[in-house]
Amino acid sequence: MLDRDGFRPNVGIILLNQKSQVFWGKRIRTHSWQFPQGGIDRGENPEQAMFRELHEEVGLFPQHVHVLARTRDWLRYEVPDRFIRRDARGHYKGQKQIWFLLQLVGHDWDLNLRATDHPEFDAWRWNDYWVPLDVVVEFKRGVYEMALTELSRFVPRCDFRFDSRPDHRNRYLRAGLHQRDQMGSYAGEGSPGLANDAAVRLPAPGLGFLFELPPGATFEPDPQTSFGTDPGTTKT
Protein backbone atom coordinates (compact mmCIF):
# COMPACT_ATOMS: atom_id res chain seq x y z
CA MET A 1 0.00 0.00 0.00
CA LEU A 2 1.72 3.16 -1.24
CA ASP A 3 0.62 6.77 -1.23
CA ARG A 4 0.62 8.75 -4.47
CA ASP A 5 4.21 9.86 -3.83
CA GLY A 6 5.48 6.30 -3.54
CA PHE A 7 5.84 6.11 0.26
CA ARG A 8 4.57 3.17 2.28
CA PRO A 9 2.77 4.08 5.55
CA ASN A 10 4.71 2.73 8.50
CA VAL A 11 5.03 3.02 12.28
CA GLY A 12 8.13 3.27 14.47
CA ILE A 13 8.31 2.45 18.18
CA ILE A 14 10.53 3.93 20.88
CA LEU A 15 10.02 1.76 23.96
CA LEU A 16 11.23 3.09 27.33
CA ASN A 17 11.93 1.24 30.55
CA GLN A 18 11.58 2.77 34.01
CA LYS A 19 15.04 4.34 33.71
CA SER A 20 14.05 6.08 30.45
CA GLN A 21 16.37 3.83 28.48
CA VAL A 22 15.19 2.61 25.08
CA PHE A 23 14.77 -0.86 23.62
CA TRP A 24 17.53 -1.35 21.06
CA GLY A 25 17.30 -4.41 18.81
CA LYS A 26 19.89 -6.10 16.60
CA ARG A 27 18.38 -7.03 13.25
CA ILE A 28 18.44 -10.76 12.74
CA ARG A 29 21.56 -12.11 11.01
CA THR A 30 23.02 -8.62 10.60
CA HIS A 31 25.21 -6.30 12.66
CA SER A 32 22.88 -3.27 12.53
CA TRP A 33 20.66 -2.11 15.40
CA GLN A 34 17.31 -0.33 15.27
CA PHE A 35 13.94 0.38 16.89
CA PRO A 36 10.91 -1.80 16.16
CA GLN A 37 8.99 -0.67 13.09
CA GLY A 38 6.64 -2.03 10.44
CA GLY A 39 4.09 -1.27 7.78
CA ILE A 40 0.48 -0.21 8.30
CA ASP A 41 -1.86 -2.79 6.78
CA ARG A 42 -4.94 -1.84 4.81
CA GLY A 43 -7.79 -0.98 7.19
CA GLU A 44 -5.47 -0.24 10.14
CA ASN A 45 -4.86 3.11 11.75
CA PRO A 46 -1.34 3.92 13.03
CA GLU A 47 -2.09 2.97 16.63
CA GLN A 48 -3.52 -0.42 15.64
CA ALA A 49 -0.47 -1.08 13.48
CA MET A 50 1.82 -0.04 16.33
CA PHE A 51 0.29 -2.55 18.76
CA ARG A 52 0.43 -5.33 16.14
CA GLU A 53 4.09 -4.61 15.38
CA LEU A 54 4.86 -4.35 19.10
CA HIS A 55 3.68 -7.91 19.59
CA GLU A 56 5.16 -9.32 16.38
CA GLU A 57 8.62 -7.87 16.96
CA VAL A 58 9.08 -7.83 20.74
CA GLY A 59 6.22 -9.98 22.06
CA LEU A 60 4.45 -7.29 24.10
CA PHE A 61 0.70 -6.71 24.39
CA PRO A 62 -1.15 -3.40 24.99
CA GLN A 63 -1.37 -4.08 28.73
CA HIS A 64 2.44 -4.13 28.91
CA VAL A 65 2.86 -0.51 27.79
CA HIS A 66 1.57 3.02 28.24
CA VAL A 67 1.45 5.33 25.23
CA LEU A 68 3.22 8.59 26.11
CA ALA A 69 3.20 10.42 22.77
CA ARG A 70 3.37 10.17 18.98
CA THR A 71 4.86 12.36 16.29
CA ARG A 72 2.51 14.99 14.94
CA ASP A 73 3.17 14.36 11.26
CA TRP A 74 4.64 11.70 8.99
CA LEU A 75 8.43 11.43 8.96
CA ARG A 76 9.83 10.20 5.65
CA TYR A 77 12.94 8.46 4.43
CA GLU A 78 13.85 7.35 0.92
CA VAL A 79 15.25 3.88 0.30
CA PRO A 80 18.23 3.66 -2.11
CA ASP A 81 17.55 1.71 -5.32
CA ARG A 82 19.96 -1.06 -4.36
CA PHE A 83 17.65 -2.00 -1.47
CA ILE A 84 14.50 -2.01 -3.61
CA ARG A 85 13.28 -5.04 -5.54
CA ARG A 86 13.56 -4.59 -9.30
CA ASP A 87 9.81 -4.91 -9.83
CA ALA A 88 9.16 -2.08 -7.31
CA ARG A 89 11.66 0.40 -8.69
CA GLY A 90 10.10 3.45 -10.24
CA HIS A 91 7.01 3.54 -8.06
CA TYR A 92 8.25 2.63 -4.55
CA LYS A 93 10.23 5.49 -3.01
CA GLY A 94 10.50 4.77 0.71
CA GLN A 95 8.65 4.89 4.02
CA LYS A 96 6.57 7.51 5.80
CA GLN A 97 6.30 6.91 9.51
CA ILE A 98 4.35 7.87 12.59
CA TRP A 99 6.54 7.31 15.65
CA PHE A 100 5.19 6.31 19.07
CA LEU A 101 6.86 6.75 22.44
CA LEU A 102 5.86 3.96 24.84
CA GLN A 103 6.58 3.31 28.52
CA LEU A 104 7.02 -0.33 29.54
CA VAL A 105 4.79 -1.06 32.55
CA GLY A 106 5.47 -4.79 32.45
CA HIS A 107 8.77 -6.56 33.04
CA ASP A 108 11.85 -7.30 30.97
CA TRP A 109 10.89 -10.97 30.88
CA ASP A 110 7.65 -10.07 29.07
CA LEU A 111 9.72 -9.28 25.96
CA ASN A 112 9.93 -12.15 23.49
CA LEU A 113 11.81 -11.90 20.19
CA ARG A 114 10.29 -15.21 19.07
CA ALA A 115 6.62 -14.20 19.28
CA THR A 116 6.19 -15.08 15.57
CA ASP A 117 7.79 -17.45 13.07
CA HIS A 118 9.47 -14.50 11.33
CA PRO A 119 11.52 -12.66 13.98
CA GLU A 120 12.98 -9.25 13.22
CA PHE A 121 15.63 -9.22 15.97
CA ASP A 122 18.01 -11.80 17.43
CA ALA A 123 19.41 -9.64 20.26
CA TRP A 124 18.31 -6.65 22.29
CA ARG A 125 19.42 -4.35 25.09
CA TRP A 126 18.41 -1.22 26.97
CA ASN A 127 20.32 1.77 25.63
CA ASP A 128 20.57 5.42 26.58
CA TYR A 129 17.87 7.51 24.89
CA TRP A 130 20.23 9.16 22.42
CA VAL A 131 21.14 5.99 20.56
CA PRO A 132 24.35 5.79 18.47
CA LEU A 133 23.20 6.49 14.93
CA ASP A 134 26.30 5.02 13.32
CA VAL A 135 24.86 1.52 13.83
CA VAL A 136 21.57 2.45 12.12
CA VAL A 137 21.36 1.86 8.38
CA GLU A 138 22.39 5.17 6.83
CA PHE A 139 19.18 6.13 5.05
CA LYS A 140 17.15 5.89 8.30
CA ARG A 141 19.40 8.09 10.44
CA GLY A 142 17.69 11.40 9.67
CA VAL A 143 14.26 10.07 10.63
CA TYR A 144 15.66 8.58 13.84
CA GLU A 145 17.11 11.91 14.85
CA MET A 146 13.87 13.74 14.05
CA ALA A 147 11.73 11.23 15.96
CA LEU A 148 14.00 11.17 19.02
CA THR A 149 14.17 14.96 19.09
CA GLU A 150 10.42 15.53 18.71
CA LEU A 151 9.49 12.94 21.35
CA SER A 152 12.24 13.74 23.85
CA ARG A 153 10.12 16.30 25.73
CA PHE A 154 7.67 13.53 26.67
CA VAL A 155 10.31 11.28 28.23
CA PRO A 156 9.79 10.90 32.01
CA ARG A 157 12.49 12.91 33.70
CA CYS A 158 14.31 10.34 35.88
CA ASP A 159 17.98 10.90 35.03
CA PHE A 160 17.17 11.85 31.45
CA ARG A 161 18.76 15.01 30.09
CA PHE A 162 17.72 16.55 26.80
CA ASP A 163 21.21 17.89 26.21
CA SER A 164 23.00 14.59 26.87
CA ARG A 165 23.35 13.54 23.25
CA PRO A 166 26.42 11.40 22.55
CA ASP A 167 28.83 11.95 19.69
CA HIS A 168 27.66 8.61 18.20
CA ARG A 169 31.04 6.94 18.71
CA ASN A 170 29.80 4.32 21.15
CA ARG A 171 32.50 1.81 22.03
CA TYR A 172 30.46 -1.30 21.35
CA LEU A 173 27.68 -0.28 18.97
CA ARG A 174 29.58 0.38 15.78
CA ALA A 175 28.60 -0.06 12.17
CA GLY A 176 31.76 -2.01 11.40
CA LEU A 177 32.28 -5.52 12.72
CA HIS A 178 35.20 -5.93 15.09
CA GLN A 179 37.70 -8.32 13.58
CA ARG A 180 39.37 -9.91 16.58
CA ASP A 181 40.91 -13.24 17.41
CA GLN A 182 38.72 -16.28 17.05
CA MET A 183 38.51 -16.89 20.80
CA GLY A 184 35.17 -15.69 22.15
CA SER A 185 32.12 -16.88 24.01
CA TYR A 186 28.67 -17.69 22.70
CA ALA A 187 26.10 -16.41 25.17
CA GLY A 188 22.35 -16.81 25.25
CA GLU A 189 19.79 -15.37 27.65
CA GLY A 190 20.69 -16.22 31.22
CA SER A 191 24.14 -17.57 30.38
CA PRO A 192 26.00 -18.39 33.60
CA GLY A 193 29.15 -16.53 34.45
CA LEU A 194 28.55 -13.61 32.08
CA ALA A 195 29.17 -10.27 33.75
CA ASN A 196 26.62 -7.55 33.02
CA ASP A 197 29.33 -5.12 32.00
CA ALA A 198 31.17 -7.54 29.70
CA ALA A 199 30.87 -7.39 25.94
CA VAL A 200 29.83 -10.63 24.25
CA ARG A 201 31.48 -11.80 21.05
CA LEU A 202 29.46 -13.93 18.66
CA PRO A 203 30.16 -15.60 15.30
CA ALA A 204 29.15 -13.47 12.31
CA PRO A 205 27.23 -15.62 9.79
CA GLY A 206 29.22 -16.33 6.65
CA LEU A 207 31.98 -13.87 7.56
CA GLY A 208 34.37 -16.13 9.43
CA PHE A 209 34.97 -13.84 12.41
CA LEU A 210 33.21 -12.47 15.46
CA PHE A 211 31.01 -9.49 16.19
CA GLU A 212 30.54 -7.87 19.58
CA LEU A 213 27.35 -7.39 21.54
CA PRO A 214 27.26 -4.46 23.96
CA PRO A 215 27.17 -5.03 27.73
CA GLY A 216 23.86 -6.36 29.01
CA ALA A 217 22.56 -7.43 25.60
CA THR A 218 20.42 -10.54 25.26
CA PHE A 219 21.03 -12.79 22.26
CA GLU A 220 18.32 -15.11 20.93
CA PRO A 221 19.65 -17.03 17.90
CA ASP A 222 17.34 -17.86 15.04
CA PRO A 223 16.81 -21.65 15.17
CA GLN A 224 16.63 -21.65 11.35
CA THR A 225 20.09 -20.13 11.05
CA SER A 226 23.40 -21.92 10.76
CA PHE A 227 26.34 -19.70 11.62
CA GLY A 228 28.23 -21.18 8.72
CA THR A 229 25.84 -19.85 6.08
CA ASP A 230 25.28 -16.44 4.55
CA PRO A 231 22.76 -14.17 6.23
CA GLY A 232 19.34 -13.88 4.66
CA THR A 233 17.57 -10.72 3.68
CA THR A 234 15.46 -8.74 6.11
CA LYS A 235 12.82 -6.09 5.65
CA THR A 236 13.66 -2.40 5.68
N, C-alpha and C positions, 0 to 999 in steps of 0.2 A: 504494500500500500504506500504509494508515493504521493506527495503533493504536486502541484503543477510546476514547481521549480525543481523537482527531482529529489527532494529530501524525504527520507522515511521518518515518520513520527516515532519517538523513542523516549524512554525515561532513564534517568540516572539516579542512583541512590547513594547518599552519604549517611552511613550508619554510625552513630556515636555510642560509646559506652558511658559509664557513670563518671569517668575521668575526662570526658570530652575528647577522647581519642577516637579515630575513625577505623572502621573495618577496611583492611587493605588486602586484596586477594591477588594471588599469583595465577595468571591464566594457565590453564592446563597444558602441559607439555611445551611451555615456552618459558622465557626468563623475564617477561614483562609483568607488571603489576597494575591493577586498576580497581575502580569501584564497580559494584554490580550495575548492570544496565541491560536494557533489552527493548525490543520493538513493541509498539502498541498495536494490538490486533484489531481487526475490524469489529466495530461495535463496542469497544472498550473506551473508557475515558482514561486520562493519565493516571489517576489514583488507582483505578482497578488494575491497570497494567503494572503499576509499581508493586502492589501487593502480590500479584502473580509472579513477577520476576523475583521479588524478595524470597518467596518460597522456593522457586525453581533453582535459584543460584546459591542461597545460603540457608535454606531450610526453615526460615522463620515464618510465623503466621501473624496476622494483624494483632493478636493479643500480646505478642512479644515486643511490640514497638509502640511509640507515641510519635505522631507526626508533628514536628516542630514548625516546619516552613516548606515552601516550594518557591522556585524561581518564578518571577512574574511573567516572563515571556520565554519563547523558544530560544534556545542557544544552539547554534549550528556549527557543524564542522564538515568540511569536504574530505572525501576519501580519495586518495591518489589512484589513478587508473590501474596501477599494478596490483592493487588490492581488490579490484572489481572484476567480477566474472565477465568474460567477453560478451555474453549475450545481454548483459545489463549496461554495458558501456554506451554512453550517448544519451541515456535517459535517467539513470541513477547517478546522483551527484554526491549524496552523503546523508548525514543524520541531522534531524532537528530534535532537541531534547528539552523536556521539562525535568528539572532536578529537584529531588525531595531530600530534606534533612530529617532524619529519624533518630529518636532516642531509644536505645535498647532498654526495656523494662524487665526483660527476662534474664537469663543467665548465659554465660559463654557456652555452656554445654548444650544449649538449645540450638546452636548453629550446626548445620549439617551440610557439607559440600556434596553429599551423595543423595540429595533428596529426589533426584530424577536420574534417569538412565543416561542423560547427556550433560554431565557436569561442566561448568564453566571454569572452575578453579580447582587446583590441587593443593593449595597451601594458603594460609591466611594468617594475619597478625593484626594487633592493634597498633596504630601508628599515630604520631602527632598529627594534629589537624592539617597543618601545612605540609602535605605529602611531597616527597621528592619527585618533581615532574620529569626528571631525566630517565626514570624507569617506565614512564607512560609512553605508549606509541606516539610518535611525534605529532601526527595530525590531530590528536585529541587534546594536546597540552593547553591550547588556548581556551577551550571550553572548560577544562578542569579549573583553570585559574579564575575564569569568570564565575563559575558556579561556587567555588570555595569563597571567593570574595563577596559575592552577593549574599550568601547564606551565613557568613561568619557572624553577623550581628545577632543571629538567633541562637548561637551556641551558648548553652548554660555556662556561666562564668567559671566556676571551679578555679583551675589554675590556668585557664585559657587566656592568651593575650593576642589581641588582633595584630599587634606589631611584631609578633615572634616568628615571622616567616624565615625559613632556612634559606641557604644559598643553593639548595638543590644539589649538594655534593655529599649526600648521605654516604657513610662509610660502607654500608652493606647493600643498600638498594641502588644498584647501578645498572645502567643499560647494558654494559658489556659484561660478559661472563668472566669470572675470575679463573684464569688458567693457573692452577696450582699443581702440587704433587698429587699423585693418585691415592694417597692415603687420606681417607675421610670416613665419616660415620653416616650411616643411613638411619634417619630417625623418623618415627611415626608419632602420632598423638600419644602422649603418656609414656614416651620412651624413658626407661629408668636411667638414672645417672646423667641426664642431660641438664646442665645448668641453664637457668633462665636467661643469663646474660651471655651465653655462648652461641656463636654463629654455627649453623649446621651446613655441612657440605654434602651435596647430593649429586648423583650421576646425571649428566645432561644427555637426554636421548639423542643418539646418533652422532654425538659430537666427540665422544671419547675422553671427556674430562669432566670436571666437577663444577657445579655452580653453588653459590652460597645463599642460604636463607638467613634473614636477619634474626637477631635474638628474640626468643619468645614465639617464633612462627610455628604454626602447626601444619604438618605436611600430610596430605591424604592422597596417596598414589592412585591413579586410575587403574583398576584391575584389568582393563583391556589393553594396557600399555606394557610393552616390553622395553626396558631401558637400552636395549641394543638396536632398536629400530628408529627410523626417522619420525619426528613429531608430525602429527596430523594437522589439519587446518582447523582454525577456530573462527567463530564469528567476530565481526568487528562491531 
